[in-house]
C-alpha cells in the first residue's frame, strides 16, 4: 500500500472514541476525496460505525487490536506494552511507510514516548518538540515547545526555532517567517544564560527566517511574529493561560449580551461578527499539533475534540505531508550547520491552517535502546 495520502488513525484514543474519530475521518474524506485510511482499534466497535458513513467503506482498512493506551497510563508503561496497541500500531504504520502520517488523540505523554521510540529523532535534532498554531489578532502563529520538554538548553531552543520556521513555511505559507524567543523582556540583557546564548546563535544563523530577538507574553495574541520559541514548561503554561483567558472573555461576553433586551437586540445585529470571532477562537478549528523533529509525522489531536476538530487534525497531517515538512527541516539544519548561503527558499507552499489546544505537560522521555 502506497503512503501517498494515506493517514493512519488510532480509533481508540480521545474522550469520545471511536465515534468522533470515524465521523472526523468521514468529514476529512469529503474535503479530500482521494484520501485513504488505515484505522487501528477494536473492529467490533469500529466496523458497525463505518456503516453510518458509507463514504469510508472503500477508502479505509481496519486492523484489529484490543490493546488500548488509557488516558492515565504512564509513558513508561506505554513503552513496555504499547507497541501492539492501537496507538503504537498507528505510529508503526508511518515507520513502515504504509502511511504518510499518523493522527492520534488521547494520552499525550504516551504518544510522545511511543513516537520517539518508534520513529527516532531526525539527524541533527536532539529532542522533538510539540508545535501548534495559535489564533492571533493577525491570523495564526506557530508556538513550540508546548509541553514535550520541560527543560531545554540553548541548542534545543535553536533547533526549535529551525523546526518552527519550517513549520510556518509549510502550514502558514510564509516564505521567510519572523521568529522570536519568549522572554521576560525584549532587552538583550534580560533572561537566563540559556536564552541569551540561544539568541546569540540565532542572530548568527544562516537559515530562511527573519529572527527578531525576544518577545513577551503580552505579545502572543498580537501575532507580531510568525514563530514563538520557548521551553515546554513555559510554553505549556502560556498556552493554558491563553486558553483560560479566551474562555473567560467568551463567558463574560455571553453574559453581557444577555443582560437585557437592548443587549440582546445588539447581539442579534452583530451575530455574524460574533460568529466569526467564535470560529476564530474555537480550538476545534485550530486542532492538530505535531511532534516535530521525528523521522515521520505524528499529529496530536485534542482528546476532547469534536468530529470537525478531528477532521482539522487530519487536514493538518495532509498539509505537512504534502508540503514536505521533514525535508524543509533537514535542509535548514544542513544550512545552519554548514554556514553556507541559503540559495533557495520554497516560496510556493500553500498551507491550510490547523492547530492544537490543551496539550498535557509531560516530563522528557529517555530514548529507549
Secondary structure, DSSP 8 states (H G I E B T S, - for coil): ---TTEEEEETT-STTTTHHHHHHHHHHHHHSTT-EEEEEE-HHHHHHHHTT-GGGTTTEEEEE------TT--HHHHHHHGGGSHHHHHHHHHHTTS-SEEEEES-HHHHHHHHHHHH-B-TT-SS-EEEEEEEETTEEEEEE-SSS-SS--HHHHHHHHHHHHHHIIIII--TT-EEEEE-S-SSTT-S-HHHHHHHHHHHT--SS-EEEEEE-GGGGGGT-SSEEE--HHHHHHHHHHHHHHHHHHHHHHHHHHTSSHHHHHHHHHTHHHHHHHHHHH-GGGG--EEEETBSS-EEEE-TT--HHHHHHHHHHHHHHHHTTHHHHHHHHHHHHHHT------------------------------
